[in-house]
Amino acid sequence: MPDAHALLIPSSIGFAHLGRLLLIADALRQSGHSVAFAYGGPHGDVITALGYPWLPIADITLGERGVFERAVLEHYTPDVIERCMQSELAAFEAFRPQVVVTDFRPTAPISTALAGVPHLAVLNAYATEAFDAARLLAEPAASPLRYRLTQQAIHGFVRWQARRFASDLNRAARRFGVSGRRTLYGYLGGEVNLLADLPGFVPLTRLPRHSFLTGPLIWEGLEQPYPPLPPLRSSQRRVYVTIGNTGSPALIDAVVEAFAGRGEYQVIITTGAYVSPAGGLGENIHAYRFLPGSAVMRQSDVAIHGGGNGTTYQCLANGLPAVVVPSNNDQIIAARLVCWHGVGVPLSLHGLTAGRLARAVEHVLSRETYRTRAGAWQQRMVGVDGAGAAAQVISAAARAAAIHPRGWQHSLRGLMEQPHAAV
């Protein structure tokens, strides 16, 4: 295997983690850097198709989707942690990277520390300790006491939960002589964090130390032809539905029940990699495994989605309001953010009915303010290049580590302002 200067390790629990790192890999390659992947999921063919060397490694996978019946991090048992770490160390030995970049790889902080390799992590801003979740429930200016009490309650719960999920990881770190990261945030992040968010969209108490807001990373698929959308009658409104790779098939069932036979709507559904498109949906409902999201959104009136980070920003990039039906904790936060900014409405998957879903869509379509606010965010996203910004930080990190091996994070911002040599 050829040497690789930047080794990218995405989680296998959903394609979005791989898709984000593929975008960064392309930006790095265009800048003349060499890139390789270590990956334990089912989409290695995509990595190969894009011309990157890669090595299979241990990871948890979706399997029969039962992984989402409980918190994902509960699957990182001591045995899983050991397998993941050993496969990461083997990948470091094979590729000899100058930097490692991960997307949801909680064992990487331990293995990179053991190998002495700089570690950068791509993550959502709300997966950091700086996320001000209380702002979504109480405005500090309008009700300062309620805000402070809400903030204290949320922080207490989050700290307890983070310590609980990090316990096995901390034990593994201590066993290998690595200083424990103590809480889950320390294992989700790296020595430097690349936050795939737009400034102002996620309320933060402060920008975390050694963290950079790169902008969203929106995967649009491989450059290949896709079937054209069916013709839309002048009286129809187009509803775009996607569950990505971590949404619930129950949402598709509710969509079909809500809109089948309703000729005033044309429904376009993408089911992702883990759910097969169903047949016999009716003449106004059309299902596909994958379509380039932005291309459909530009021709749609409203989106229904599960609340993935990429899809949420994809809607904003196209000025499209949304109904968000989350199925995991990250998506619940995204749904709250969509509501907070007035660019759509959230619905709970628990107790979801066709009637509630149809009424939510009708509500969004009947109020122009949702599209107006989404359009304002669309303007803010013009010219944002999340992958390019991330590649700039990664390149500077490699330079900083070469110059200051023990304190490279502290000199990173200064080096980013200088001309970049190859990684």
Secondary structure, DSSP 8 states (H G I E B T S, - for coil): ----SEEEEE-SS-HHHHHHHHHHHHHHHHTT--EEEEE-SS-HHHHHHTT--EEE------TTTGGGGS-GGGG--HHHHHHHHHHHHHHHHHH--SEEEEES-TTHHHHHHHHT--EEEEE-GGGSTTB-GGGGT--TTT-HHHHHHHHHHHHHHHHHHHHHHHHHHHHHHHHTT-----SHHHHHS-SEEEE-S-TTTS-BSS--TTEEE---------S----------TT-EEEEEE-TTTS-HHHHHHHHHHHTT-TTEEEEEE--SSS---S---TTEEEES---HHHHHTT-SEEEE---HHHHHHHHHTT--EEE---SHHHHHHHHHHHHTTSEEE--STT--HHHHHHHHHHHHH-HHHHHHHHHHHHHTTT--HHHHHHHHHHHHHHHHHH-TTSGGGGHHHHHTS-----
